[in-house]
Amino acid sequence: MSIVTTVEESYPTLSRQERKVALKVIQEPKEVQKMTISSLAKNVHVSNATITRFVKKMGCENFYAFKIQLAEGPVVPATTTDKKDTVADQVYSYYKKILSGTWERLSPDDLHVAVNLISKARRVYLYGLGSSGYTAQEMTQRLIRMGIAAFSMTDTHIMYISGGIMQPGDIILAISLTGATAEVNDSVALAKKKQAKVIAITSDERSRLAELSDLTILVKNSKFVNNSRFVNSQFAITYALDIIAAMLLENAKYRDRMNHTIDLITDNKFGKR
């Protein structure tokens, strides 16, 4: 495991000041390699002592040893492009980092388990608030078009009520990048008491949501990609959901239902020819 990966996984457990150091390391490891402890401290507005505590938490004796581990990390191949750092190029680079980071975290076995749970579910409830709520609604439409009984829960009260009326055989697909959304976690905890199964899609495997869930699909935290002008926290989650949807459609039953649904929508919109 690279030292940058260690920093990412330790991020939720760090203090507020230590997280400033962690973000700099995750986002710009090559730049940190060139810094002294004092220049890094000045750059991220923390004390030298904060950095010393941080590197010790990462298992390094001192900042110099930490920089050696950074230098020994995997080399990221340079992106070749004819564009010269245009906005379009920056967005492309951002997406590429998110996709690559999520791809590394995804477990094929866990994805197959998720697909199997959804396929056998009596009903599928998708939980999400804010941006995650929009993602939940979009995925719900996909599942409905496959003939799967799916319901998006994006209101805190309805989410909590639904958690209280779950039954064995029901599945919750809980979407939260941090895994720390209290309303989602409280509703999930209530549903667990009713013997519902929970699949979490999150970036933090040590979050409360991950602890509550029967299965956790891990994605890259977009906060760990340095881009101050373009932030799409749902991109990694959407990628994971795209994979799950594509795997479901390998089943001829769902594929036929999807095609039938599309035909119905098309006929209704344009009329039969």
FINUMI-568472 format. One record per residue (C-alpha): residue in three letters; x, y, z. Coordinates in steps of 0.25 Angstrom, whole numbers. Layout:
! residues N
> resn, u, v, w
> ALA, X, Y, Z
...
This chain:
! residues 273
> resn, u, v, w
> MET, 0, 0, 0
> SER, 6, 14, -4
> ILE, 7, 25, 7
> VAL, -3, 33, -1
> THR, -13, 22, 0
> THR, -10, 21, 15
> VAL, -13, 36, 17
> GLU, -26, 35, 9
> GLU, -31, 23, 18
> SER, -26, 31, 31
> TYR, -33, 44, 27
> PRO, -46, 42, 35
> THR, -38, 40, 47
> LEU, -29, 52, 47
> SER, -31, 65, 54
> ARG, -36, 77, 46
> GLN, -21, 83, 45
> GLU, -16, 69, 41
> ARG, -26, 68, 30
> LYS, -20, 81, 24
> VAL, -7, 74, 23
> ALA, -13, 61, 18
> LEU, -21, 68, 6
> LYS, -8, 74, 1
> VAL, -1, 61, 1
> ILE, -12, 54, -6
> GLN, -14, 65, -16
> GLU, 0, 69, -19
> PRO, 10, 58, -14
> LYS, 21, 62, -23
> GLU, 21, 76, -19
> VAL, 21, 72, -4
> GLN, 33, 63, -7
> LYS, 41, 76, -10
> MET, 37, 84, 2
> THR, 43, 85, 16
> ILE, 35, 83, 28
> SER, 34, 98, 30
> SER, 30, 101, 16
> LEU, 19, 91, 16
> ALA, 14, 97, 29
> LYS, 14, 111, 24
> ASN, 7, 106, 11
> VAL, -5, 99, 18
> HIS, -5, 109, 30
> VAL, -2, 99, 41
> SER, 10, 98, 51
> ASN, 22, 89, 49
> ALA, 17, 81, 61
> THR, 4, 78, 54
> ILE, 12, 72, 42
> THR, 21, 64, 52
> ARG, 9, 58, 59
> PHE, 3, 55, 45
> VAL, 15, 47, 39
> LYS, 16, 39, 52
> LYS, 1, 35, 51
> MET, 5, 30, 36
> GLY, 16, 21, 43
> CYS, 28, 30, 39
> GLU, 38, 34, 49
> ASN, 40, 48, 44
> PHE, 36, 57, 32
> TYR, 49, 52, 24
> ALA, 45, 38, 25
> PHE, 31, 42, 21
> LYS, 36, 48, 8
> ILE, 45, 36, 5
> GLN, 32, 28, 5
> LEU, 25, 38, -4
> ALA, 36, 37, -14
> GLU, 35, 22, -14
> GLY, 20, 23, -18
> PRO, 15, 18, -31
> VAL, 18, 27, -43
> VAL, 6, 33, -50
> PRO, 8, 33, -65
> ALA, 7, 47, -71
> THR, -5, 50, -79
> THR, -2, 54, -93
> THR, -10, 64, -100
> ASP, -10, 74, -111
> LYS, -17, 84, -102
> LYS, -10, 93, -93
> ASP, -16, 93, -80
> THR, -30, 98, -84
> VAL, -42, 97, -75
> ALA, -47, 85, -83
> ASP, -33, 78, -81
> GLN, -34, 81, -66
> VAL, -48, 75, -65
> TYR, -43, 63, -73
> SER, -31, 61, -63
> TYR, -41, 62, -52
> TYR, -50, 52, -57
> LYS, -38, 43, -60
> LYS, -33, 43, -46
> ILE, -47, 40, -40
> LEU, -49, 29, -50
> SER, -35, 23, -47
> GLY, -36, 24, -32
> THR, -50, 18, -32
> TRP, -46, 7, -41
> GLU, -35, 3, -31
> ARG, -45, 3, -20
> LEU, -56, -5, -26
> SER, -57, -20, -23
> PRO, -62, -29, -34
> ASP, -67, -39, -24
> ASP, -74, -28, -16
> LEU, -81, -23, -29
> HIS, -86, -37, -32
> VAL, -92, -38, -18
> ALA, -99, -25, -19
> VAL, -105, -29, -33
> ASN, -109, -42, -27
> LEU, -116, -35, -15
> ILE, -123, -25, -23
> SER, -128, -37, -33
> LYS, -134, -45, -21
> ALA, -140, -33, -14
> ARG, -155, -31, -11
> ARG, -153, -16, -12
> VAL, -141, -7, -13
> TYR, -141, 6, -6
> LEU, -130, 17, -10
> TYR, -126, 26, 1
> GLY, -119, 39, -2
> LEU, -119, 54, 2
> GLY, -115, 66, -6
> SER, -107, 63, -18
> SER, -107, 48, -14
> GLY, -122, 49, -14
> TYR, -122, 53, -29
> THR, -113, 41, -31
> ALA, -123, 32, -24
> GLN, -134, 37, -32
> GLU, -127, 35, -45
> MET, -123, 21, -41
> THR, -137, 18, -37
> GLN, -142, 21, -51
> ARG, -132, 11, -57
> LEU, -137, 0, -47
> ILE, -152, 3, -50
> ARG, -149, 2, -65
> MET, -143, -12, -63
> GLY, -156, -16, -55
> ILE, -150, -15, -42
> ALA, -159, -10, -30
> ALA, -150, 2, -27
> PHE, -153, 15, -18
> SER, -144, 27, -16
> MET, -145, 33, -2
> THR, -139, 47, -2
> ASP, -147, 54, 9
> THR, -142, 52, 23
> HIS, -156, 49, 29
> ILE, -160, 39, 18
> MET, -147, 32, 19
> TYR, -148, 30, 34
> ILE, -163, 25, 32
> SER, -159, 15, 21
> GLY, -148, 10, 30
> GLY, -158, 7, 41
> ILE, -167, -1, 31
> MET, -156, -10, 24
> GLN, -158, -25, 23
> PRO, -149, -36, 21
> GLY, -145, -37, 7
> ASP, -145, -22, 5
> ILE, -132, -15, 1
> ILE, -126, -1, 4
> LEU, -116, 5, -6
> ALA, -111, 16, 3
> ILE, -103, 27, -4
> SER, -94, 36, 4
> LEU, -80, 40, -1
> THR, -75, 42, 14
> GLY, -84, 32, 20
> ALA, -86, 42, 31
> THR, -100, 47, 27
> ALA, -107, 46, 41
> GLU, -121, 45, 35
> VAL, -117, 34, 25
> ASN, -110, 26, 36
> ASP, -122, 27, 46
> SER, -132, 22, 35
> VAL, -122, 11, 32
> ALA, -121, 7, 46
> LEU, -136, 6, 48
> ALA, -137, -2, 35
> LYS, -127, -12, 40
> LYS, -135, -15, 52
> LYS, -146, -19, 42
> GLN, -136, -29, 36
> ALA, -134, -21, 23
> LYS, -121, -23, 16
> VAL, -113, -10, 13
> ILE, -103, -7, 2
> ALA, -95, 5, 4
> ILE, -88, 13, -6
> THR, -78, 22, 1
> SER, -63, 26, 1
> ASP, -60, 23, 15
> GLU, -60, 9, 19
> ARG, -59, 13, 34
> SER, -71, 22, 34
> ARG, -84, 19, 42
> LEU, -91, 16, 29
> ALA, -81, 5, 25
> GLU, -82, -1, 39
> LEU, -97, -2, 38
> SER, -97, -8, 24
> ASP, -97, -22, 20
> LEU, -88, -19, 8
> THR, -80, -6, 5
> ILE, -76, -2, -9
> LEU, -64, 7, -8
> VAL, -62, 19, -17
> LYS, -51, 30, -18
> ASN, -54, 43, -10
> SER, -55, 55, -20
> LYS, -49, 64, -9
> PHE, -36, 57, -10
> VAL, -34, 62, -25
> ASN, -29, 76, -25
> ASN, -39, 84, -34
> SER, -44, 97, -27
> ARG, -53, 101, -39
> PHE, -59, 88, -43
> VAL, -65, 79, -32
> ASN, -75, 68, -35
> SER, -76, 59, -23
> GLN, -85, 49, -29
> PHE, -76, 45, -41
> ALA, -70, 33, -34
> ILE, -83, 29, -29
> THR, -89, 30, -42
> TYR, -78, 21, -48
> ALA, -81, 10, -38
> LEU, -96, 11, -41
> ASP, -93, 10, -56
> ILE, -85, -3, -54
> ILE, -97, -9, -45
> ALA, -107, -5, -55
> ALA, -99, -11, -67
> MET, -97, -24, -59
> LEU, -112, -25, -56
> LEU, -115, -23, -71
> GLU, -106, -35, -74
> ASN, -119, -43, -69
> ALA, -128, -45, -81
> LYS, -140, -43, -73
> TYR, -136, -29, -69
> ARG, -131, -25, -82
> ASP, -144, -29, -89
> ARG, -152, -21, -79
> MET, -143, -9, -81
> ASN, -145, -10, -96
> HIS, -160, -12, -94
> THR, -160, 1, -85
> ILE, -153, 9, -95
> ASP, -162, 5, -106
> LEU, -174, 9, -98
> ILE, -168, 22, -95
> THR, -164, 24, -110
> ASP, -178, 21, -114
> ASN, -185, 30, -104
> LYS, -176, 42, -108
> PHE, -175, 40, -123
> GLY, -187, 32, -126
> LYS, -187, 18, -133
> ARG, -182, 19, -147
